């Protein structure tokens, strides 16, 4: 799948599920559950034990579903880690901070990259450095109004707020101008994974997708 197609999938669905799983089996079961609910992009954080092995196993299992399920690496702090994640099969890279070298590495390998930034200067710098989308983090500070304020002078930049995104504010983030939202524990948390309540995961995923649609409709 090309970089453009991967980005289109993220833009279309509007939700990136951020997962910190303790095992690849948990992640794979959760991936199936949220995909059934319409969420098709999963970010495996590098703080997950054995994150690269988890990504590699997920990609192998879903090799025939590349057009409908993306596995990326998150909390990537430098270019070396980004390259390791890409070699493990990561289909997109997300960072909590802005590192031009990391962006350059991802562009070299034609892998979508989403660096983290917060201030207008950081966000524009990330975009000019080649970011495909900018992760606005932490979005809990400022909320949807901050996204709206940023989009006013910088309408050309695709923003993905992360941190503080919940079901009940997703639509407002989208209405404010967010291209997509990154969702962590409000969608996937260890308690649900441990309880194997995958039906609840599917339901939550569906609700987030519905809220994205609601935000885009108004």
Sine and cosine of phi, psi and omega as CSV:
sin_phi,cos_phi,sin_psi,cos_psi,sin_omega,cos_omega
0.00,0.00,0.72,-0.69,-0.05,-1.00
-0.96,0.27,0.26,-0.97,0.06,-1.00
-0.84,0.55,-0.69,0.72,-0.01,-1.00
-0.87,0.49,-0.69,0.72,-0.01,-1.00
-0.92,0.40,-0.61,0.79,0.03,-1.00
-0.91,0.43,-0.70,0.72,0.03,-1.00
-0.91,0.42,-0.63,0.77,0.02,-1.00
-0.88,0.48,-0.62,0.79,0.00,-1.00
-0.91,0.42,-0.67,0.75,0.03,-1.00
-0.92,0.40,-0.69,0.72,0.00,-1.00
-0.90,0.43,-0.65,0.76,-0.06,-1.00
-0.92,0.40,-0.74,0.67,-0.03,-1.00
-0.98,0.22,-0.58,0.81,0.10,-0.99
0.98,0.19,0.14,0.99,-0.03,-1.00
-0.70,-0.72,0.77,-0.64,0.15,-0.99
-0.92,-0.39,0.87,-0.50,0.02,-1.00
-1.00,0.09,0.84,-0.55,-0.01,-1.00
-0.99,-0.16,0.88,-0.48,-0.13,-0.99
-0.86,-0.51,0.73,-0.68,0.16,-0.99
-0.87,-0.49,1.00,0.04,-0.05,-1.00
-0.99,-0.15,0.44,-0.90,0.00,-1.00
-1.00,0.03,-0.20,0.98,0.01,-1.00
-0.45,-0.89,0.37,-0.93,0.02,-1.00
-0.92,0.40,-0.53,0.84,0.01,-1.00
-0.90,0.44,-0.67,0.74,0.06,-1.00
-0.87,0.50,-0.71,0.70,-0.03,-1.00
-0.89,0.45,-0.68,0.73,-0.05,-1.00
-0.90,0.43,-0.67,0.75,0.04,-1.00
-0.91,0.40,-0.65,0.76,0.01,-1.00
-0.92,0.40,-0.63,0.78,0.01,-1.00
-0.87,0.49,-0.70,0.72,0.04,-1.00
-0.88,0.48,-0.65,0.76,-0.05,-1.00
-0.92,0.40,-0.73,0.68,-0.04,-1.00
-0.97,0.26,-0.47,0.88,0.07,-1.00
-0.91,0.42,-0.58,0.82,0.07,-1.00
-0.90,0.44,-0.45,0.89,0.03,-1.00
-1.00,0.01,-0.02,1.00,0.08,-1.00
0.96,-0.28,-0.12,0.99,0.04,-1.00
-1.00,0.07,0.82,-0.58,-0.15,-0.99
-0.87,-0.50,0.05,1.00,0.03,-1.00
-0.83,-0.57,0.84,-0.54,-0.01,-1.00
-0.87,-0.50,0.80,-0.60,0.06,-1.00
-0.98,-0.22,0.90,-0.43,0.06,-1.00
-1.00,-0.06,0.90,-0.44,-0.07,-1.00
-0.95,0.30,0.55,-0.84,0.01,-1.00
-0.94,0.33,-0.13,0.99,0.10,-1.00
-0.99,0.13,-0.12,0.99,0.09,-1.00
-0.95,0.31,0.75,-0.66,0.04,-1.00
-0.83,0.56,0.79,-0.61,0.00,-1.00
0.90,0.44,0.60,0.80,-0.11,-0.99
-0.82,0.57,-0.67,0.74,-0.05,-1.00
-0.91,0.40,-0.62,0.78,0.04,-1.00
-0.92,0.39,-0.59,0.80,0.03,-1.00
-0.89,0.46,-0.71,0.70,0.01,-1.00
-0.89,0.45,-0.70,0.71,-0.02,-1.00
-0.88,0.48,-0.69,0.73,0.00,-1.00
-0.92,0.39,-0.64,0.77,0.01,-1.00
-0.89,0.45,-0.69,0.72,0.01,-1.00
-0.90,0.43,-0.62,0.78,0.01,-1.00
-0.91,0.42,-0.70,0.71,-0.03,-1.00
-0.91,0.42,-0.59,0.81,-0.07,-1.00
-0.97,-0.26,0.47,0.88,-0.05,-1.00
-0.85,0.52,-0.52,0.86,-0.03,-1.00
-1.00,-0.03,0.12,0.99,-0.03,-1.00
-0.83,-0.56,0.48,0.88,-0.08,-1.00
-0.88,0.47,-0.47,0.88,-0.02,-1.00
-0.97,0.23,-0.18,0.98,-0.08,-1.00
-0.76,-0.65,0.05,1.00,0.01,-1.00
-0.49,-0.87,0.84,-0.55,0.02,-1.00
-0.92,-0.38,0.67,-0.75,0.10,-0.99
-0.87,-0.49,0.87,-0.49,0.01,-1.00
-0.88,-0.48,0.11,-0.99,0.05,-1.00
-0.93,-0.37,0.69,-0.72,0.01,-1.00
-0.86,-0.50,0.14,-0.99,-0.08,-1.00
0.80,0.59,0.66,0.75,0.03,-1.00
-1.00,0.03,0.85,-0.53,-0.18,-0.98
-0.99,-0.16,-0.28,0.96,-0.06,-1.00
-0.41,-0.91,0.17,-0.99,-0.06,-1.00
-0.90,0.44,-0.60,0.80,-0.01,-1.00
-0.89,0.46,-0.68,0.73,0.02,-1.00
-0.92,0.39,-0.60,0.80,0.03,-1.00
-0.89,0.46,-0.69,0.72,0.00,-1.00
-0.90,0.44,-0.66,0.75,0.02,-1.00
-0.88,0.47,-0.65,0.76,0.01,-1.00
-0.92,0.40,-0.66,0.75,0.02,-1.00
-0.90,0.44,-0.66,0.75,0.02,-1.00
-0.91,0.41,-0.45,0.89,0.05,-1.00
-0.99,0.17,-0.18,0.98,0.05,-1.00
0.91,-0.42,0.08,1.00,0.00,-1.00
-0.87,0.50,0.75,-0.66,-0.06,-1.00
-0.99,-0.11,-0.14,0.99,0.17,-0.99
-0.38,-0.92,0.36,-0.93,-0.07,-1.00
-0.82,-0.57,0.73,-0.68,0.03,-1.00
-0.83,-0.56,0.72,-0.69,0.01,-1.00
-0.84,-0.54,0.50,-0.87,0.05,-1.00
-0.99,0.15,-0.25,0.97,-0.08,-1.00
-0.73,-0.68,0.08,-1.00,-0.01,-1.00
-0.98,-0.18,0.90,-0.43,0.04,-1.00
-0.75,-0.66,0.97,-0.24,-0.03,-1.00
-0.82,0.57,-0.57,0.82,0.00,-1.00
-0.91,0.42,-0.60,0.80,0.04,-1.00
-0.91,0.42,-0.69,0.73,0.03,-1.00
-0.88,0.47,-0.70,0.72,0.01,-1.00
-0.86,0.51,-0.67,0.74,0.00,-1.00
-0.88,0.47,-0.71,0.71,-0.02,-1.00
-0.92,0.40,-0.63,0.78,0.06,-1.00
-0.89,0.45,-0.62,0.79,0.00,-1.00
-0.87,0.50,-0.61,0.80,-0.04,-1.00
-0.99,-0.15,0.15,0.99,0.04,-1.00
0.83,0.55,0.69,0.72,0.04,-1.00
-0.92,-0.39,0.80,-0.60,0.01,-1.00
-0.82,0.58,0.67,-0.74,-0.04,-1.00
-0.76,-0.64,0.66,-0.75,-0.07,-1.00
-0.75,-0.66,1.00,0.07,0.01,-1.00
-0.97,0.26,0.38,-0.93,0.02,-1.00
-1.00,-0.02,0.62,-0.79,0.04,-1.00
-0.40,-0.92,0.24,-0.97,0.03,-1.00
-0.69,-0.72,-0.78,0.63,-0.05,-1.00
-0.97,0.24,0.36,-0.93,0.05,-1.00
-0.82,0.57,-0.63,0.78,0.01,-1.00
-0.90,0.43,-0.71,0.71,0.03,-1.00
-0.89,0.46,-0.68,0.73,-0.04,-1.00
-0.89,0.45,-0.72,0.69,0.02,-1.00
-0.92,0.40,-0.63,0.78,0.03,-1.00
-0.88,0.48,-0.67,0.74,0.03,-1.00
-0.88,0.47,-0.69,0.72,-0.02,-1.00
-0.90,0.43,-0.71,0.70,-0.01,-1.00
-0.92,0.38,-0.42,0.91,0.03,-1.00
-0.98,0.20,-0.16,0.99,0.06,-1.00
0.91,-0.42,0.21,0.98,0.04,-1.00
-0.88,0.47,0.64,-0.77,0.06,-1.00
-0.99,0.13,-0.47,0.88,0.04,-1.00
-0.40,-0.92,0.49,-0.87,0.00,-1.00
-0.92,-0.38,0.80,-0.60,0.05,-1.00
-0.99,0.15,0.91,-0.42,0.03,-1.00
-1.00,0.01,0.93,-0.35,-0.14,-0.99
-0.62,-0.79,0.72,-0.69,-0.03,1.00
-1.00,0.03,0.80,-0.60,-0.04,-1.00
-0.96,0.29,-0.21,0.98,0.05,-1.00
-0.91,0.42,-0.39,0.92,0.06,-1.00
-1.00,-0.07,0.95,-0.30,-0.02,-1.00
0.96,-0.28,-0.60,0.80,0.07,-1.00
0.87,0.49,-0.35,-0.94,-0.02,-1.00
-0.83,0.55,-0.57,0.82,-0.01,-1.00
-0.89,0.45,-0.54,0.84,0.04,-1.00
-0.92,0.38,-0.67,0.74,0.05,-1.00
-0.86,0.50,-0.71,0.70,0.01,-1.00
-0.87,0.50,-0.65,0.76,0.00,-1.00
-0.92,0.40,-0.63,0.78,0.01,-1.00
-0.93,0.37,-0.66,0.75,-0.05,-1.00
-0.92,0.39,-0.41,0.91,-0.02,-1.00
-0.86,0.51,-0.80,0.61,0.03,-1.00
-1.00,0.04,-0.26,0.97,-0.07,-1.00
-0.80,-0.60,0.85,0.53,-0.09,-1.00
-0.93,0.38,-0.31,0.95,-0.06,-1.00
-0.98,0.18,-0.18,0.98,-0.12,-0.99
-0.99,-0.11,0.79,-0.62,0.07,-1.00
-0.98,0.21,0.86,-0.51,-0.04,-1.00
-0.93,-0.38,0.62,-0.79,0.06,-1.00
-0.78,-0.63,0.99,-0.11,0.03,-1.00
-0.91,0.40,0.64,-0.77,0.00,-1.00
-0.65,-0.76,0.66,-0.75,-0.02,-1.00
0.99,-0.13,0.94,-0.33,-0.01,-1.00
1.00,0.03,0.10,0.99,0.04,-1.00
-0.99,0.11,0.84,-0.54,0.00,-1.00
-0.82,-0.57,0.16,-0.99,0.03,-1.00
-0.85,0.53,-0.66,0.75,-0.12,-0.99
-0.98,0.18,-0.08,1.00,0.10,-1.00
-0.85,-0.53,0.05,1.00,-0.02,-1.00
-0.87,0.49,-0.74,0.68,-0.02,-1.00
-0.86,0.51,-0.62,0.78,-0.01,-1.00
-0.93,0.37,-0.62,0.78,0.07,-1.00
-0.87,0.49,-0.67,0.74,0.01,-1.00
-0.92,0.40,-0.70,0.71,0.04,-1.00
-0.87,0.49,-0.52,0.85,-0.01,-1.00
-0.96,0.29,-0.24,0.97,0.05,-1.00
0.84,-0.54,0.04,1.00,0.03,-1.00
-0.92,0.40,0.69,-0.73,0.08,-1.00
-0.97,0.24,-0.62,0.79,0.01,-1.00
-0.45,-0.89,0.19,-0.98,0.08,-1.00
-0.81,-0.59,0.55,-0.83,0.11,-0.99
-0.98,-0.19,0.80,-0.60,-0.12,-0.99
-0.82,-0.57,0.81,-0.59,-0.01,-1.00
-0.97,-0.26,-0.95,-0.32,-0.14,-0.99
-0.91,0.42,-0.35,0.94,0.04,-1.00
-0.95,0.31,-0.23,0.97,0.11,-0.99
-0.93,-0.36,-0.82,0.58,-0.05,-1.00
-0.85,-0.53,0.86,-0.50,0.08,-1.00
-0.71,-0.71,0.27,-0.96,-0.11,-0.99
-0.89,0.45,-0.53,0.85,0.00,-1.00
-0.88,0.47,-0.68,0.73,0.01,-1.00
-0.93,0.38,-0.65,0.76,0.00,-1.00
-0.89,0.46,-0.66,0.75,-0.02,-1.00
-0.94,0.35,-0.52,0.86,-0.01,-1.00
-0.99,0.12,-0.16,0.99,-0.02,-1.00
0.86,0.51,0.51,0.86,0.01,-1.00
-1.00,0.04,0.94,0.34,-0.09,-1.00
-0.96,0.28,-0.36,0.93,0.10,-0.99
-0.90,0.43,-0.60,0.80,0.04,-1.00
-0.92,0.40,-0.59,0.80,0.04,-1.00
-0.90,0.44,-0.70,0.72,0.03,-1.00
-0.87,0.50,-0.68,0.74,0.00,-1.00
-0.90,0.44,-0.70,0.71,0.02,-1.00
-0.89,0.45,-0.70,0.71,0.01,-1.00
-0.85,0.52,-0.71,0.71,0.00,-1.00
-0.88,0.48,-0.63,0.78,0.00,-1.00
-0.91,0.41,-0.64,0.77,0.05,-1.00
-0.90,0.45,-0.68,0.73,0.03,-1.00
-0.88,0.47,-0.65,0.76,0.03,-1.00
-0.90,0.44,-0.61,0.79,0.01,-1.00
-0.94,0.34,-0.57,0.82,0.10,-1.00
-0.88,0.47,-0.72,0.69,0.02,-1.00
-0.88,0.48,-0.64,0.77,0.01,-1.00
-0.91,0.42,-0.65,0.76,0.03,-1.00
-0.90,0.43,-0.58,0.82,-0.02,-1.00
-0.98,0.22,-0.35,0.94,-0.05,-1.00
-0.99,0.15,-0.23,0.97,-0.05,-1.00
-0.79,-0.61,0.00,0.00,0.00,0.00
